């Protein structure tokens, strides 16, 4: 059994989505970061940095308990443990790695910057927020071009799609307003129709 400690952020939903899609037995524990629950002594014993998500797998490698943080590491761990969503073809595996990291870095970090500047920063600057929003849209347009003629990022569903989808879903209104990106929209609809995605996005 895997215990997942998460909240409904992009990072938290990535871990939830990975567990739901891989079918690994798990329990979800909500950590309300709006109430500071990530800073309680109990949670800090799981992750001293005070950030979600965290998983605790009682049957980790070698049959020993494993505590793991970082949404990307959790996705890869779940996929490897379940032997799902990791392409066996070397070219597709390389493509999945590339788009997984683009979702983790370019898109994930820029999306976080938009949130912090728009919501959490003590001083708000609309021009700076717009700069990062436009940068995020540029990254998604790049993905849209790549998805032309493809159903998934690596031509088959992979850990890269699991990494990207929560960021897409949370920014869908902004992307729809930007216009275009029909390949990306179709990919999003394809992902949203999956029962595992529906379960993972609504833990």
CORZIWO-V914231 format. One record per pair of residues at least 24 apart in sequence whose C-alpha atoms are under 7 Angstrom apart, sorted by sequence separation. I is the first residue (numbers start at 1). GAP is how many residues later the second one is. If there is no record, write none. Layout:
# CORZIWO-V914231
{{I:GAP} {I:GAP}}
This chain:
# CORZIWO-V914231
{{1:24} {2:24} {3:24} {4:24} {5:24} {6:24} {7:24} {1:25} {2:25} {3:25} {4:25} {5:25} {6:25} {7:25} {111:25} {5:26} {7:26} {110:26} {107:29} {107:32} {148:35} {152:35} {147:36} {151:36} {144:37} {147:37} {15:38} {137:38} {144:39} {12:40} {141:40} {144:40} {12:41} {143:41} {11:42} {7:45} {6:46} {5:47} {6:47} {5:48} {6:48} {5:49} {4:50} {5:50} {4:51} {3:52} {4:52} {2:53} {3:53} {2:54} {3:54} {99:54} {2:55} {1:56} {2:56} {15:56} {22:56} {1:57} {14:57} {18:57} {22:57} {96:57} {1:58} {24:58} {96:58} {15:59} {19:59} {95:59} {100:59} {108:59} {11:60} {15:60} {18:60} {22:60} {100:60} {103:60} {99:61} {103:61} {22:62} {92:62} {96:62} {96:63} {97:63} {100:63} {96:64} {87:71} {85:72} {86:72} {85:73} {86:73} {85:74} {79:80} {76:83} {75:84} {72:91} {18:144} {17:145} {14:148} {14:149} {14:152} {13:153} {10:156} {10:157} {21:175} {28:175} {20:176} {21:176} {17:179} {20:179} {17:180} {20:180} {17:183} {16:184} {17:184} {16:185} {13:187} {16:187} {13:188}}
